[in-house]
Amino acid sequence: MQHTSDSIQNLTQRLMRIINKHSRIEKLPIHFGEHFDLTAKEVHCIQAVGLKRGCNIKQLGEILGVTKSAASQMIGKLEKKGVLKKGKAPDSYKELEITLTDSGWKAFEAHKEFHERHLLTLKEKLGDFSDPQIAMAGAILSVVENVVDERMEELFGERSAIK
């Protein structure tokens, strides 16, 4: 099937706008009580640690799609904010295990509730689309992600760890 350049260009422009808007949101502070604010990027790190309990720095980087160094820096920031802590992994004297503090679990739960509300809104807004149409959109996004992965490999010698 042949697609017009205009259709593909319109799709990529819309994706770029979505990415740019999401990037702006990721930088905004989210208030968690009186004592600390977190960016969406930090909350997503907390979410990853909460979902993959006992993960190490390398695993966290893979989950978030960032380098081990970037994950380590994020962990340091979140440790200072009192939401994460590093400790010795029970099965390895070399590895560190990342866990959530009580404050971290509160942020995790608040984010989980936000995502549940967000998912309900998306379900309502996408209600007129059939399952095959949603699956087709997912397939298209998968192709776009693969192209981005190829570009990352070309530019940085790495592919996205997230599939």
N, C-alpha and C positions, 0 to 999 in steps of 0.2 A: 504494500500500500504506500503510495507516494503522498507526502504531506507538503503543503506549501510552506515556504520559508516564513511567510507572514504568520501563519498559525503557530509555528514553533517559536518564532520571535515573540509573539504575544504571550505565549506560555512562559517563556524564560523571563520576560519583563515582569509578569505578575509574580513569579517566584522570587525575583529579586526584590520587589516591593515588600513581599511577605517577610523575606529574610531580614531586610533592613528594619522593618517595624519590630520584628521579634528581637533583633539586636538592641534596639532602643529600650524595649521592655526589660531585657536581661540586665540592663545597667541601672534600672530604677531601684531605689531602696524599698524594702518591704519591712514594715514595722512589726516586731514580735515583742509585745509588751513594752515596758518603759525602758528596759535596759539595753536592747540592741536592735539594730537594723541589719538586714541581710539583702544582698542582691539576688535576683532570680538565679543567676549562675551559682551563687553560693547555696541557695536552697536546693538546686538540682544536685549539687554535690552531696548535700545532706540526704536527699532522697536516695541517691545511689548507695550511700553507706548504709542507710536503713534497710534497703532492699537486699543488699549483698552483705549481710552481716559477717564481720570478721575479715573483710577484704584487706588486701595490702595496697600499697601505693601504686604499684604497676597495674593491678587489676582495676583500681579506681580510674586510672588514666585511660585504660582500654574502654571501660564503661562510658566514660564521659567523652571519649574521642579526642583526648589531649595527650601530650607527652607525659612521661613519668615526672619530669621536672615541673611542668605546669600543675600536675596533680599535687605534688609535694608542696608547692607554693600555696595552693588553695588550702590544703590541710593545715599549713602553718597559720594562715589567716583565720581559719575557722577554729583552730585550737585557741588562739588568742581571744576570740570572741566567746569561748567557753561552750561551744556546741559539739566539738569533736575532741577525741583524745586518741593519742597513739600509745600503744603498749606492745610488749613482746607477744608474738604469735605463739600459741601453745605448741604448735608442731614444728617450729623452726626457731633456732636461736638467732638467725640472721634477719629474718623478716619482721616487719612491724605490722601490727593489726590495727585497723582504724575502727573506732566505735563511736557511737553517739552518746553524749551526756544527756541528762534529764532535759536540759534546755534544747538540745538537738532533737530529742524525740518530740518535744512540743512543736518545734518548727516542722518536723517531718509530718506530724498529724495534721497541722494546719494546712500544709501544702497538699496533702492527700485529699482533704476536704475541698480545697480549691479545685483540684483536678476533677473530682467527682462532679462538682457544679459545672465546670467547663465542659466536661464530656456530655452532660445532660443537655447543655445549650447546643453543642455541636449536633447531637442526635436530633434535637428539635429542628434545627436549621437544615439538616441534611435529610430530613424525613421524606421529602418528595423524590429522593433518588433511590433507585433499586440497589439491591446488594451487588448485582453484576456491574452497575455503574460505579459504585464505591470501589469495588475490586479493580476495575479498569483504572481509576484514578491512582490507586495504590501501585499498580503495575507501571504506570507512567512515571510516578515519583521514584520507583525503584530504578528505572532506566536512567533518570536524571541523576540519582545518587551514584550509580555506577560510573557515569561520565565524570562526576566530581571526584570520585575515588581515583579514577585514571589520571585526572589532572593533578591531584595531590601526589600521586606516585611519580608523575613526570616532574613536578616542581620540587618535591621534598624527599622523594625516595620512600614514601610511606603511603599506605592505604588506610582508609578508615578502619578502626577496630570494631566499629558497630555495624552489624548486618541486620 
